[in-house]
């Protein structure tokens, strides 16, 4: 079983347990403590996320990118309503629940409440696909209303020869190619728990917040992302070659350090990161573009890697970065 499938199954089970607990409590009060009503609520609450979650995962699929957002939201809500109705009917039939409850106002009200809560859930998923889960949580909670100092890793990933590819494919095919290239990175982003900071043309910027600072020899999310990304691009190689005749090649630059995180904007709000670390990571990417190495990292990132991963890198030595007075010691990895 692929690692991403294990992550999704674990998420489904956690959500099912939470949903089951909430549904059990609601059923207890709606059906006046009737044991059959409570059992039905528990069954429906547990099974609903298992059926709804795969359905709502379509919101993040490549297929969903070709459908208007409003239509996708309506389609998902209708699907959720249908799933809840079918589950409730099957559950009542299996447990032989009282017909009085099955057709009464209490049942209709509880089913309506379930549909409303599921609708809020699916709407939240759609919003998350627009702004990102971590950024949405930060905006809703007001975490960065006041600027905060944090330690973060920044990874800049740039598509090589993007200008030439765009000229060869044309604007529409180029956009499709770019979308599929970034979509191919989705599994690696999820597994490494990266936050997508920005898409800038043919470049994507990822970041990780370091809660406990730098742990030399520890598990580094950069290598977790890098290995999974390269593996998935290789797996999709035949499809890229068949559809566009081109396989994407990326250059990556990584740096870490102290930055200031805050909320920016009024008409359009976003979480922004300010500090020299971000600029340095971008310059490291620029330096790597002129080398044979796919992944170029700073000394602070190299020091946080285990000896197993350090052995994959070559020393590039002190390097003068564009627009920077101080030299930065760099390391490079081909694959």
C-alpha positions in Angstrom: 0.0 0.0 0.0 1.3 3.4 -0.9 2.3 5.7 1.9 -0.3 8.4 0.9 -3.1 5.8 1.0 -2.1 4.9 4.6 -2.2 8.6 5.6 -5.6 9.0 4.0 -7.0 5.9 5.7 -5.7 7.1 9.1 -7.4 10.5 8.5 -10.7 8.9 7.5 -10.7 6.7 10.7 -10.0 9.7 12.9 -12.7 11.7 11.3 -15.1 8.7 11.5 -14.5 8.4 15.2 -15.1 12.1 15.8 -18.2 12.1 13.6 -19.5 9.0 15.3 -19.1 10.5 18.8 -20.9 13.8 17.7 -23.7 11.8 16.0 -24.2 9.6 19.1 -24.6 12.6 21.4 -27.0 14.3 19.0 -29.1 11.1 18.5 -29.3 10.6 22.3 -31.0 13.9 22.8 -33.1 13.8 19.6 -34.5 10.4 20.3 -35.0 10.8 24.1 -32.3 8.3 24.9 -33.9 5.5 22.8 -31.1 2.9 22.4 -32.1 2.1 18.8 -31.8 5.8 17.9 -28.4 6.1 19.6 -27.1 3.0 17.8 -28.4 4.3 14.4 -26.7 7.7 15.1 -23.4 6.0 15.9 -23.5 3.8 12.8 -24.4 6.7 10.5 -21.8 9.0 12.1 -19.1 6.4 11.7 -19.8 5.4 8.1 -20.6 8.8 6.7 -17.0 10.2 6.6 -15.8 6.9 5.1 -18.1 7.4 2.1 -18.1 11.3 2.0 -14.3 11.8 2.4 -13.3 10.0 -0.8 -16.1 11.8 -2.6 -15.0 15.2 -1.4 -11.4 14.5 -2.2 -12.5 15.1 -5.8 -12.2 18.8 -4.9 -8.4 18.5 -5.0 -8.2 16.3 -8.1 -7.1 17.3 -11.6 -10.6 16.6 -12.9 -12.0 19.3 -10.5 -9.7 21.9 -12.0 -11.8 21.9 -15.2 -15.1 22.5 -13.4 -16.5 25.8 -12.1 -16.1 26.1 -8.3 -19.8 26.8 -7.7 -20.9 23.7 -9.7 -18.3 21.6 -7.9 -19.7 22.8 -4.5 -23.3 22.0 -5.5 -22.3 18.6 -6.8 -20.5 17.7 -3.6 -23.4 18.9 -1.4 -25.9 16.9 -3.4 -23.6 13.8 -3.1 -23.4 14.3 0.6 -27.1 14.6 1.0 -27.6 11.4 -1.0 -25.0 9.5 1.0 -26.5 10.5 4.3 -30.0 9.6 3.2 -29.0 6.1 1.9 -27.0 5.4 5.1 -29.8 6.4 7.4 -32.3 4.2 5.4 -30.0 1.2 5.5 -29.2 1.7 9.1 -32.8 2.0 10.1 -33.6 -1.2 8.1 -30.7 -3.2 9.6 -31.5 -2.2 13.2 -35.3 -2.4 12.6 -35.6 1.1 14.1 -39.2 2.3 14.9 -41.1 3.5 11.9 -42.5 6.3 14.2 -39.0 7.8 14.5 -38.0 7.1 10.9 -40.8 9.2 9.5 -41.2 11.7 12.4 -40.1 15.3 12.8 -37.2 14.3 15.1 -35.7 12.1 12.3 -36.1 14.7 9.6 -34.6 17.4 11.8 -31.6 15.3 12.8 -31.1 14.3 9.2 -31.3 18.0 8.1 -28.8 18.9 10.8 -26.4 16.2 9.5 -26.8 17.6 6.0 -26.1 21.1 7.2 -23.0 20.1 9.1 -21.7 18.0 6.1 -22.4 21.0 3.8 -20.3 23.2 6.1 -17.6 20.5 6.0 -17.6 20.3 2.2 -17.6 24.1 1.8 -14.6 24.2 4.2 -12.8 21.7 2.0 -13.4 23.9 -1.1 -12.1 27.0 0.7 -9.1 25.0 1.9 -8.3 24.1 -1.7 -8.2 27.8 -2.6 -6.1 29.2 0.3 -4.5 26.1 1.8 -5.3 24.3 5.1 -2.5 25.8 7.3 -3.1 29.4 6.0 -6.9 29.1 6.4 -6.4 28.0 10.0 -4.0 30.8 10.7 -6.4 33.4 9.2 -9.5 32.1 11.0 -7.7 31.9 14.3 -6.0 35.2 14.0 -2.7 33.6 14.9 -0.7 36.2 13.0 -2.7 39.4 13.7 0.4 40.4 15.6 3.7 39.6 13.8 5.5 36.6 15.3 9.1 35.5 15.1 9.5 31.9 13.8 12.2 29.6 12.6 11.2 28.2 9.1 12.6 26.3 6.2 12.0 27.7 2.8 12.2 25.7 -0.4 12.1 27.3 -3.8 11.4 25.0 -6.7 11.7 26.2 -10.3 10.9 24.5 -13.6 13.9 24.4 -15.9 13.8 25.8 -19.4 10.2 27.1 -18.8 10.5 29.8 -21.5 11.5 27.3 -24.1 8.8 24.9 -23.1 6.2 27.7 -23.2 7.3 28.6 -26.7 7.2 25.0 -27.9 3.8 24.2 -26.4 1.9 27.4 -26.8 0.0 29.2 -24.0 -2.9 26.8 -23.4 -0.9 23.6 -23.5 1.8 25.3 -21.4 -0.7 26.1 -18.6 -2.0 22.5 -18.7 1.6 21.2 -18.5 2.4 23.5 -15.6 -0.7 22.5 -13.8 0.0 18.8 -14.2 3.6 19.3 -13.2 2.6 21.0 -9.9 -0.2 18.5 -9.3 2.4 15.7 -9.6 4.1 17.2 -6.5 0.9 16.9 -4.4 1.7 13.6 -2.8 5.2 14.7 -1.8 3.8 18.0 -0.3 1.2 16.1 1.8 3.7 13.5 3.0 6.3 16.0 4.0 3.6 18.2 5.7 4.7 21.3 3.7 2.8 24.5 3.5 2.5 26.0 0.0 3.5 29.6 0.4 3.1 30.8 -3.2 3.0 29.9 -6.8 5.1 32.4 -8.8 4.8 31.7 -12.5 6.7 28.5 -13.1 8.0 28.4 -9.5 6.5 27.1 -6.2 7.6 28.1 -2.7 7.1 25.7 0.2 7.8 26.2 3.9 7.9 24.3 7.1 7.7 25.8 10.6 10.3 24.4 12.9 8.7 24.0 16.4 11.8 22.7 18.1 14.5 24.5 16.2 17.1 22.6 14.3 17.8 19.0 15.2 21.1 17.7 13.7 20.8 14.3 12.3 17.0 14.3 12.7 14.3 13.6 10.2 14.3 16.5 7.7 11.1 17.3 5.7 13.2 18.6 2.8 14.6 15.2 1.9 11.2 13.6 2.5 9.7 16.0 0.0 12.6 15.8 -2.4 12.7 12.0 -2.6 8.9 11.6 -3.0 8.7 14.4 -5.6 11.5 12.9 -7.8 9.9 9.4 -7.4 6.4 10.7 -8.5 7.8 12.7 -11.5 9.6 9.5 -12.6 6.4 7.5 -12.2 4.5 10.1 -14.4 7.3 10.1 -17.0 5.4 8.1 -19.6 2.3 10.3 -19.3 4.3 13.5 -19.7 6.1 12.1 -22.7 3.0 10.8 -24.4 0.9 14.0 -23.9 3.4 16.8 -24.3 6.7 15.1 -25.4 8.4 16.8 -22.5 9.2 15.7 -19.0 9.6 18.5 -16.3 12.9 19.0 -14.7 13.2 21.1 -11.6 15.8 23.0 -9.7 15.5 23.4 -5.9 17.1 25.8 -3.5 16.6 25.5 0.3 17.6 27.6 3.3 16.3 28.1 6.9 16.4 30.6 9.7 14.5 33.2 11.7 11.8 35.2 10.0 8.8 37.4 10.9 5.4 35.9 10.1 2.3 38.2 9.9 -1.0 38.9 8.3 -0.9 41.2 5.3 -3.6 43.0 3.3 -7.2 44.2 3.8 -9.3 43.5 0.7 -7.3 40.3 0.2 -5.6 38.9 3.2 -2.7 36.4 3.3 0.0 35.2 5.6 3.4 36.6 4.6 6.9 35.8 5.7 9.5 38.6 5.9 13.2 38.2 6.4 16.6 37.7 4.8 16.1 33.9 4.9 13.4 34.0 2.2 15.7 36.1 -0.1 18.6 33.9 0.5 16.7 30.7 -0.3 15.7 32.3 -3.6 19.3 33.3 -4.4 20.4 29.7 -3.6 18.0 28.5 -6.2 19.5 31.0 -8.7 23.0 29.7 -7.9 21.9 26.1 -8.4 20.5 26.8 -11.8 24.0 27.3 -13.2 25.2 23.9 -11.8 24.6 20.3 -12.5 22.8 19.8 -9.1 19.1 19.4 -8.8 19.0 20.2 -5.1 21.1 23.0 -3.6 21.0 23.6 0.2 22.7 25.9 2.7 25.0 24.7 5.5 22.3 25.0 8.1 20.1 22.6 6.2 23.0 20.2 5.5 23.8 20.2 9.3 20.2 19.1 10.1 20.4 16.0 7.8 21.3 12.5 9.0 24.6 11.0 7.8 22.7 8.9 5.4 21.4 11.9 3.5 24.6 14.0 4.0 26.5 11.3 2.0 24.3 12.1 -1.1 25.6 15.7 -1.2 28.8 17.3 -2.6 30.4 20.3 -1.1 30.1 23.4 -3.3 32.0 25.6 -0.9 31.5 29.3 -0.1 29.4 30.9 -2.9 28.7 34.5 -3.6 25.0 34.9 -4.1 23.5 37.6 -6.3 22.7 40.7 -4.3 24.4 39.3 -1.1 27.5 40.7 0.5 28.3 37.6 2.6 29.2 34.3 1.0 27.1 31.2 1.8 28.4 27.7 2.1 26.4 25.4 -0.2 26.0 21.7 -0.8 24.5 20.1 -3.9 22.7 16.8 -4.7 22.0 15.5 -8.2 19.3 12.9 -7.3 
